[in-house]
Amino acid sequence: MIKKGLKVKVLCGRDKSKEGEVIEIDRSRNRAKVKDINMVKKHVKTTKEKKGGIFSKESFIHISNLKLIDEKLKSKKKEAKK
């Protein structure tokens, strides 16, 4: 089960084979935000309080496109190869 704070690997899409940490999860839509994955540009209008412009931020990606990475198994595989 994918939870907030765990490391995951992207299985398909433009960020295929990249790894990152889960920031946020939307259980109702089965989607998750991963740090520095699926970056989109957001155009923000200037207001009295905030300066506008173009900002990059993470967008949601479907949970079926993510694979949980187990750090313990990863280190064991490296030791077995040596």
C-alpha angles and dihedrals in degrees: 000000000000114000137175113282097024124121117247138179123222113237101191143007132057092314094052116161093011119131130215148146123272110247102176138003130208104199095182092060097030093238136132137194115227123196112260092355126116093009116192133186116245120197110214124193119229116254134177091265102036136043114234130223142110115313131184118223140161119269128204120272125196115262092230088066092058130081123200114238117215109204092199093058092045093057092045091054091052091051091049092054092053 
